[in-house]
Amino acid sequence: MVPVLGVLFCVYPKTPRGARRVVFDLVSLALAVIAFLVSIHWAQGVADRSTLVAA
């Protein structure tokens, strides 16, 4: 959900933006997506380990 809103924010800005701002927005969006994917990977790993310990 958040990446979709981030893309819409970049595609339809409220005010015109310079090249530096566009680059900043794209880098911020990329970092947010990477952090999201890392957190999902971490959560799946923790869930798998806790299942093995409980069994």
C-alpha positions in Angstrom: 0.0 0.0 0.0 2.7 2.5 1.0 4.7 2.0 -2.3 1.6 2.6 -4.3 1.0 5.9 -2.4 4.6 6.8 -2.8 4.5 6.3 -6.6 1.3 8.4 -6.8 3.0 11.1 -4.8 5.9 11.2 -7.3 3.8 10.9 -10.4 1.2 13.6 -9.4 3.0 16.2 -7.3 1.1 19.2 -5.9 3.7 21.7 -7.1 6.4 21.5 -9.8 9.6 20.0 -8.6 13.2 20.4 -9.7 15.5 17.6 -10.7 17.1 17.4 -7.2 13.8 17.0 -5.5 12.7 14.3 -8.0 15.9 12.3 -7.4 15.4 12.7 -3.6 11.8 11.5 -3.9 12.8 8.4 -6.0 15.7 7.5 -3.7 13.4 7.8 -0.7 10.8 5.7 -2.3 13.4 3.0 -3.2 14.8 3.0 0.3 11.2 2.6 1.7 10.6 -0.4 -0.6 13.9 -2.0 0.3 13.2 -1.5 4.1 9.7 -3.0 3.6 11.1 -6.1 1.8 13.8 -6.6 4.4 11.2 -6.3 7.2 9.0 -8.9 5.5 12.0 -11.3 5.1 13.0 -10.8 8.7 9.5 -11.4 10.0 9.1 -14.6 8.0 12.4 -15.8 9.4 11.4 -15.1 12.9 8.0 -16.8 12.4 9.7 -19.9 11.0 12.1 -20.2 13.9 9.4 -19.7 16.5 7.3 -22.4 14.9 10.2 -24.8 15.0 11.0 -24.1 18.7 7.4 -24.4 19.8 6.9 -27.8 18.0 
